[in-house]
Amino acid sequence: MIQPPSGTLGKVLYIEDDEGLRRLVSRDLERAGYEVAVVATCAEGLKLLSEQRFDVVALDHFLAGETGLDLLPALKSLPQAPPVIYVTGTDDGRVAIAALKAGASDYVIKDVAGEFLALLRAAIAQAINQGEMRRLKEAAERAVVESRDRAETLLREVNHRVGNSLQLVSAFVHLQSSTLPDGPAREMMRETEARILAIAQIHRRLYTSQDVRSVDMDEYLTGLAEELEGSLRTSDRPYTISLIVEPMKVATDRAVSLGVIVTELVTNAFKYAYGPGESGEVRVRLARDGSTISLSVEDDGVGMSEDAAPRGTGLGQKIVRTMAASIQSRIERDAGHSGTRIVLAFPA
């Protein structure tokens, strides 16, 4: 049995109106190693419990003018209520059942020969041991919760710093691209900046979220669309990004893949969908249908045939295919759409 730090087996309060039984039980428990306090009434028991901490209460059924059943509700309502062993001189099972229903942890039936004392000691020992195990379990659970909270706080701080670092890298790339003349090199730098922004947005969302395991996609894609417009929109590309996103949470790793896919498809639409100086819209939709989530990115531009060769390096298409595979999806082109419409469906 786990022993309390006091050096005794535990501290017991015995409530019994029979003076002879009080002495008998008190001597027996003290010889067994317990610290014992005895009182004769419910009122005295409640007063002592409000002043001292006990590991267990042994409560007699028949008391002067009342029963232990009258006291049990008050005992169980105490802060950090000790377990109660119900002691009765009747073998009526209804009394024991009533006591257990009222919150007693065990019961013992008295006998005139005093043989119940061994049963009482065993019941007290078991109640104290169970109480200690429960306290250890609660302490361990609190430690786990505190450890998890510390880890999540640290992870949010890491996401904050990573997001800031990526934002700084993005700013450097933007400055570098602004020194380049219009052409393939500048386009590549802009695409790189957009990819960095997509991942930086994830880390910023995780920093401000209470749940680092998932991302609110409506908030994330809204912020990502704003940054993509600021990065990709120019005087000869006055396009806008329109979002239709159902509120939903997606696991962080999947959110990263979706963010990169949206970035690549929107970037591709900005580059090739419309002619120079022509206004246009790129629409991003994210919706959930039962166990499936669908993502589509579309425009009303010149369109693209199914077997058309990549117009650039093809890196964007490779990235999209890789990210789609990571979320158990594949790229599909809607041939019936007048412009270009790319659709992905994946398990929610």
Stockholm file with secondary structure:
# STOCKHOLM 1.0

chainA/1-348         MIQPPSGTLGKVLYIEDDEGLRRLVSRDLERAGYEVAVVATCAEGLKLLSEQRFDVVALDHFLAGETGLDLLPALKSLPQAPPVIYVTGTDDGRVAIAALKAGASDYVIKDVAGEFLALLRAAIAQAINQGEMRRLKEAAERAVVESRDRAETLLREVNHRVGNSLQLVSAFVHLQSSTLPDGPAREMMRETEARILAIAQIHRRLYTSQDVRSVDMDEYLTGLAEELEGSLRTSDRPYTISLIVEPMKVATDRAVSLGVIVTELVTNAFKYAYGPGESGEVRVRLARDGSTISLSVEDDGVGMSEDAAPRGTGLGQKIVRTMAASIQSRIERDAGHSGTRIVLAFPA
#=GR chainA/1-348 SS CCCCTTSSSEEEEEECSCHHHHHHHHHHHHHHTEEEEEESSHHHHHHHHHHSCCSEEEEESEETTEEHHHHHHHHHTSTTCCCEEEEESCCCHHHHHHHHHTTCSEEEECCTTSTHHHHHHHHHHHHHHHHHHHHHHHHHHHHHHHHHHHHHHHHHHHHHHHHHHHHHHHHHHHHHHHTSCSSHHHHHHHHHHHHHHHHHHHHHHHHHCSCTTEEEHHHHHHHHHHHHHHHHCBTTBCCEEEEEECCCEEEHHHHHHHHHHHHHHHHHHHHHTSCTTCCCEEEEEEEEETTEEEEEEEESSSCCCTTCCCSSCSHHHHHHHHHHHHTTCCCEECTTSSSEEEEEEEEC
#=GC SS_cons         CCCCTTSSSEEEEEECSCHHHHHHHHHHHHHHTEEEEEESSHHHHHHHHHHSCCSEEEEESEETTEEHHHHHHHHHTSTTCCCEEEEESCCCHHHHHHHHHTTCSEEEECCTTSTHHHHHHHHHHHHHHHHHHHHHHHHHHHHHHHHHHHHHHHHHHHHHHHHHHHHHHHHHHHHHHHTSCSSHHHHHHHHHHHHHHHHHHHHHHHHHCSCTTEEEHHHHHHHHHHHHHHHHCBTTBCCEEEEEECCCEEEHHHHHHHHHHHHHHHHHHHHHTSCTTCCCEEEEEEEEETTEEEEEEEESSSCCCTTCCCSSCSHHHHHHHHHHHHTTCCCEECTTSSSEEEEEEEEC
//
